[in-house]
Amino acid sequence: MYQPELFSEHLAWSSHDGVFLNDLLPLPYNDISLAHVCAHVSQVQDTVGMPMLLENPSTYIAFGATTMTEIEFLSTVAQRTGCGLLLDVNNVHVSAVNHGFDATAYIDTFPMEHVREFHLAGFAEDFDSEGARILIDDHGRPIADIVWDLYRQALSRPCLASTLIEWDNNVPPFASLVREVERVRALIPSRSGDTPAMEAA
């Protein structure tokens, strides 16, 4: 009925044995998961009749059974199924802090040729049971400067994609949302007169 231009889903799982869990849980990045995800993506695309976008998740734990990087996993899914990718820049920073990897290197090697949308959002800070800093993707705060920096880095690579600013909690006055949208507009480079779409949600 609505005929959306794009639709997306997280690279995650949230049910087991008929029980639905109130979270987006990480996958082990290996051949078994890869085959499972590709089959599900193809099933969804065949049913809906259009390509979907697969989003990099924010994660807080990782599986020991992982045998490939998240980027290798996402890139292979896109190549095998023809789906696009959604690059959530805030999720990159959150996961980089939580797992100790280099967010700038992640952006530099992300398969931008498959990206059709960017997400920007805020995060919360906490500490785990051992006192280590942990970031939580809560969509309840302004976009952090480090996330703006990573977004600029992503935009420096060839890609024409829309941008979505996510606010789910502690939604600020409308004027504050407009300022974030205008900041995005100022950063998006002009390419052949085409202007990617922007919105706040």
C-alpha positions as a Markdown table, in Angstrom:
| # | Residue | x | y | z |
|---|---|---|---|---|
| 1 | Met | 0.0 | 0.0 | 0.0 |
| 2 | Tyr | 2.8 | 2.5 | 0.9 |
| 3 | Gln | 5.4 | 1.5 | -1.7 |
| 4 | Pro | 8.4 | 2.7 | 0.2 |
| 5 | Glu | 11.6 | 3.8 | -1.6 |
| 6 | Leu | 13.8 | 1.9 | 0.8 |
| 7 | Phe | 13.3 | -0.6 | 3.6 |
| 8 | Ser | 15.9 | -2.0 | 6.0 |
| 9 | Glu | 16.6 | -4.5 | 8.8 |
| 10 | His | 19.4 | -4.9 | 11.3 |
| 11 | Leu | 22.0 | -7.7 | 11.0 |
| 12 | Ala | 20.8 | -9.3 | 14.2 |
| 13 | Trp | 18.4 | -12.0 | 15.6 |
| 14 | Ser | 15.8 | -11.6 | 18.3 |
| 15 | Ser | 13.9 | -15.0 | 18.7 |
| 16 | His | 14.7 | -18.6 | 19.6 |
| 17 | Asp | 12.5 | -21.6 | 19.9 |
| 18 | Gly | 9.4 | -19.5 | 19.6 |
| 19 | Val | 10.4 | -17.0 | 22.2 |
| 20 | Phe | 10.8 | -13.4 | 21.1 |
| 21 | Leu | 13.5 | -11.4 | 22.9 |
| 22 | Asn | 13.4 | -7.7 | 23.5 |
| 23 | Asp | 16.7 | -6.9 | 21.9 |
| 24 | Leu | 18.7 | -7.1 | 18.7 |
| 25 | Leu | 21.3 | -9.8 | 19.4 |
| 26 | Pro | 24.7 | -10.2 | 17.5 |
| 27 | Leu | 25.5 | -13.1 | 15.2 |
| 28 | Pro | 28.7 | -15.1 | 15.0 |
| 29 | Tyr | 30.3 | -14.1 | 11.7 |
| 30 | Asn | 31.0 | -17.4 | 10.1 |
| 31 | Asp | 29.9 | -19.5 | 7.1 |
| 32 | Ile | 26.9 | -21.1 | 8.9 |
| 33 | Ser | 25.5 | -17.7 | 9.8 |
| 34 | Leu | 26.3 | -16.3 | 6.4 |
| 35 | Ala | 24.3 | -19.0 | 4.6 |
| 36 | His | 21.4 | -18.5 | 7.0 |
| 37 | Val | 21.3 | -14.7 | 6.6 |
| 38 | Cys | 21.7 | -14.9 | 2.8 |
| 39 | Ala | 18.7 | -17.3 | 2.6 |
| 40 | His | 16.6 | -15.1 | 4.8 |
| 41 | Val | 17.5 | -11.9 | 2.9 |
| 42 | Ser | 16.7 | -13.6 | -0.4 |
| 43 | Gln | 13.4 | -14.8 | 1.0 |
| 44 | Val | 12.4 | -11.3 | 2.1 |
| 45 | Gln | 13.4 | -9.7 | -1.2 |
| 46 | Asp | 11.6 | -12.3 | -3.2 |
| 47 | Thr | 8.5 | -11.8 | -1.1 |
| 48 | Val | 8.5 | -8.0 | -1.1 |
| 49 | Gly | 9.8 | -7.6 | -4.7 |
| 50 | Met | 12.5 | -5.1 | -4.0 |
| 51 | Pro | 16.0 | -5.1 | -2.5 |
| 52 | Met | 16.3 | -4.5 | 1.2 |
| 53 | Leu | 19.1 | -2.7 | 3.1 |
| 54 | Leu | 21.0 | -4.6 | 5.8 |
| 55 | Glu | 22.2 | -2.5 | 8.7 |
| 56 | Asn | 25.4 | -2.9 | 10.7 |
| 57 | Pro | 24.4 | -3.4 | 14.3 |
| 58 | Ser | 25.6 | -1.9 | 17.6 |
| 59 | Thr | 26.9 | -4.8 | 19.7 |
| 60 | Tyr | 28.0 | -5.4 | 23.3 |
| 61 | Ile | 29.3 | -8.9 | 23.1 |
| 62 | Ala | 30.9 | -11.0 | 20.4 |
| 63 | Phe | 31.0 | -14.7 | 19.6 |
| 64 | Gly | 34.1 | -16.8 | 19.9 |
| 65 | Ala | 32.9 | -18.8 | 16.8 |
| 66 | Thr | 33.4 | -15.7 | 14.6 |
| 67 | Thr | 35.8 | -16.4 | 11.7 |
| 68 | Met | 35.4 | -13.2 | 9.6 |
| 69 | Thr | 35.0 | -9.5 | 10.2 |
| 70 | Glu | 31.7 | -7.8 | 10.2 |
| 71 | Ile | 32.6 | -5.9 | 7.0 |
| 72 | Glu | 33.5 | -9.2 | 5.3 |
| 73 | Phe | 30.2 | -10.6 | 6.4 |
| 74 | Leu | 28.1 | -7.7 | 5.2 |
| 75 | Ser | 30.0 | -7.3 | 2.0 |
| 76 | Thr | 29.5 | -11.0 | 1.1 |
| 77 | Val | 25.8 | -10.9 | 1.9 |
| 78 | Ala | 25.4 | -7.9 | -0.4 |
| 79 | Gln | 27.3 | -9.6 | -3.2 |
| 80 | Arg | 25.4 | -12.9 | -2.9 |
| 81 | Thr | 21.9 | -11.5 | -2.5 |
| 82 | Gly | 22.0 | -8.1 | -4.3 |
| 83 | Cys | 20.8 | -6.3 | -1.2 |
| 84 | Gly | 22.0 | -2.9 | -0.3 |
| 85 | Leu | 23.6 | -1.8 | 3.0 |
| 86 | Leu | 22.7 | 0.8 | 5.6 |
| 87 | Leu | 25.7 | 2.3 | 7.3 |
| 88 | Asp | 24.8 | 3.3 | 10.8 |
| 89 | Val | 27.7 | 5.6 | 11.8 |
| 90 | Asn | 26.7 | 5.8 | 15.4 |
| 91 | Asn | 26.6 | 2.0 | 15.6 |
| 92 | Val | 30.2 | 1.9 | 14.2 |
| 93 | His | 31.4 | 4.1 | 17.1 |
| 94 | Val | 29.4 | 2.3 | 19.7 |
| 95 | Ser | 30.7 | -1.1 | 18.7 |
| 96 | Ala | 34.3 | 0.2 | 18.2 |
| 97 | Val | 34.4 | 1.4 | 21.8 |
| 98 | Asn | 32.7 | -1.7 | 23.2 |
| 99 | His | 35.0 | -4.1 | 21.3 |
| 100 | Gly | 38.2 | -2.0 | 21.0 |
| 101 | Phe | 38.6 | -1.7 | 17.2 |
| 102 | Asp | 39.4 | 1.3 | 15.1 |
| 103 | Ala | 36.2 | 3.0 | 13.9 |
| 104 | Thr | 38.1 | 5.1 | 11.2 |
| 105 | Ala | 39.5 | 1.9 | 9.7 |
| 106 | Tyr | 36.1 | 0.4 | 9.7 |
| 107 | Ile | 34.7 | 3.4 | 7.7 |
| 108 | Asp | 37.7 | 3.3 | 5.3 |
| 109 | Thr | 37.1 | -0.3 | 4.4 |
| 110 | Phe | 33.3 | -0.4 | 4.4 |
| 111 | Pro | 31.9 | -1.4 | 1.0 |
| 112 | Met | 30.4 | 2.0 | 0.2 |
| 113 | Glu | 29.4 | 0.9 | -3.3 |
| 114 | His | 26.5 | -1.0 | -1.6 |
| 115 | Val | 25.4 | 1.8 | 0.8 |
| 116 | Arg | 22.0 | 3.4 | 0.1 |
| 117 | Glu | 21.4 | 5.0 | 3.5 |
| 118 | Phe | 23.3 | 6.4 | 6.5 |
| 119 | His | 22.0 | 6.6 | 10.1 |
| 120 | Leu | 23.1 | 9.1 | 12.7 |
| 121 | Ala | 22.1 | 9.0 | 16.4 |
| 122 | Gly | 23.2 | 9.6 | 20.0 |
| 123 | Phe | 24.4 | 7.1 | 22.5 |
| 124 | Ala | 24.5 | 6.7 | 26.3 |
| 125 | Glu | 27.6 | 5.8 | 28.4 |
| 126 | Asp | 27.8 | 3.3 | 31.2 |
| 127 | Phe | 30.2 | 0.8 | 32.8 |
| 128 | Asp | 30.1 | -3.0 | 32.8 |
| 129 | Ser | 30.5 | -5.3 | 35.8 |
| 130 | Glu | 34.3 | -4.9 | 35.6 |
| 131 | Gly | 34.2 | -1.2 | 35.5 |
| 132 | Ala | 35.0 | -0.9 | 31.7 |
| 133 | Arg | 33.3 | 1.9 | 29.7 |
| 134 | Ile | 30.5 | 0.7 | 27.5 |
| 135 | Leu | 28.4 | 2.6 | 25.0 |
| 136 | Ile | 24.7 | 2.0 | 24.5 |
| 137 | Asp | 22.9 | 2.9 | 21.3 |
| 138 | Asp | 19.9 | 4.6 | 22.9 |
| 139 | His | 18.9 | 7.3 | 20.3 |
| 140 | Gly | 18.2 | 9.6 | 23.2 |
| 141 | Arg | 21.0 | 12.2 | 22.9 |
| 142 | Pro | 22.5 | 14.6 | 20.4 |
| 143 | Ile | 24.9 | 13.2 | 17.8 |
| 144 | Ala | 28.4 | 13.2 | 19.4 |
| 145 | Asp | 31.2 | 15.0 | 17.7 |
| 146 | Ile | 33.1 | 11.8 | 17.1 |
| 147 | Val | 30.1 | 10.4 | 15.2 |
| 148 | Trp | 29.9 | 13.6 | 13.1 |
| 149 | Asp | 33.7 | 13.1 | 12.3 |
| 150 | Leu | 33.0 | 9.5 | 11.2 |
| 151 | Tyr | 30.1 | 10.7 | 9.1 |
| 152 | Arg | 32.3 | 13.3 | 7.3 |
| 153 | Gln | 34.8 | 10.5 | 6.7 |
| 154 | Ala | 32.1 | 8.3 | 5.2 |
| 155 | Leu | 30.9 | 11.1 | 3.0 |
| 156 | Ser | 34.4 | 11.7 | 1.6 |
| 157 | Arg | 34.1 | 8.4 | -0.2 |
| 158 | Pro | 32.0 | 8.0 | -3.4 |
| 159 | Cys | 28.4 | 7.3 | -2.3 |
| 160 | Leu | 25.0 | 8.8 | -3.0 |
| 161 | Ala | 22.8 | 7.8 | -0.1 |
| 162 | Ser | 20.1 | 9.3 | 2.1 |
| 163 | Thr | 20.6 | 10.1 | 5.7 |
| 164 | Leu | 18.3 | 9.4 | 8.7 |
| 165 | Ile | 18.7 | 11.0 | 12.1 |
| 166 | Glu | 17.3 | 8.8 | 14.8 |
| 167 | Trp | 15.6 | 10.1 | 18.0 |
| 168 | Asp | 13.6 | 7.5 | 20.0 |
| 169 | Asn | 14.0 | 8.8 | 23.5 |
| 170 | Asn | 14.3 | 12.2 | 25.2 |
| 171 | Val | 13.2 | 13.8 | 21.9 |
| 172 | Pro | 14.3 | 17.5 | 21.9 |
| 173 | Pro | 12.3 | 20.6 | 20.8 |
| 174 | Phe | 11.7 | 20.7 | 17.0 |
| 175 | Ala | 14.2 | 23.5 | 16.6 |
| 176 | Ser | 17.0 | 21.2 | 17.9 |
| 177 | Leu | 16.0 | 18.6 | 15.3 |
| 178 | Val | 16.1 | 21.2 | 12.5 |
| 179 | Arg | 19.6 | 22.2 | 13.5 |
| 180 | Glu | 20.9 | 18.6 | 13.2 |
| 181 | Val | 19.2 | 18.3 | 9.8 |
| 182 | Glu | 20.8 | 21.5 | 8.7 |
| 183 | Arg | 24.2 | 20.3 | 9.9 |
| 184 | Val | 23.8 | 17.2 | 7.7 |
| 185 | Arg | 22.8 | 19.3 | 4.7 |
| 186 | Ala | 25.9 | 21.4 | 5.1 |
| 187 | Leu | 28.1 | 18.3 | 5.1 |
| 188 | Ile | 26.6 | 16.4 | 2.2 |
| 189 | Pro | 28.6 | 17.0 | -1.0 |
| 190 | Ser | 26.8 | 18.0 | -4.2 |
| 191 | Arg | 27.1 | 15.4 | -6.9 |
| 192 | Ser | 25.8 | 16.2 | -10.4 |
| 193 | Gly | 23.0 | 18.2 | -8.9 |
| 194 | Asp | 21.6 | 15.3 | -7.0 |
| 195 | Thr | 20.7 | 15.9 | -3.3 |
| 196 | Pro | 20.3 | 12.8 | -1.1 |
| 197 | Ala | 17.2 | 12.8 | 1.1 |
| 198 | Met | 17.4 | 13.7 | 4.8 |
| 199 | Glu | 15.0 | 13.1 | 7.6 |
| 200 | Ala | 14.7 | 12.9 | 11.3 |
| 201 | Ala | 12.8 | 10.1 | 13.0 |
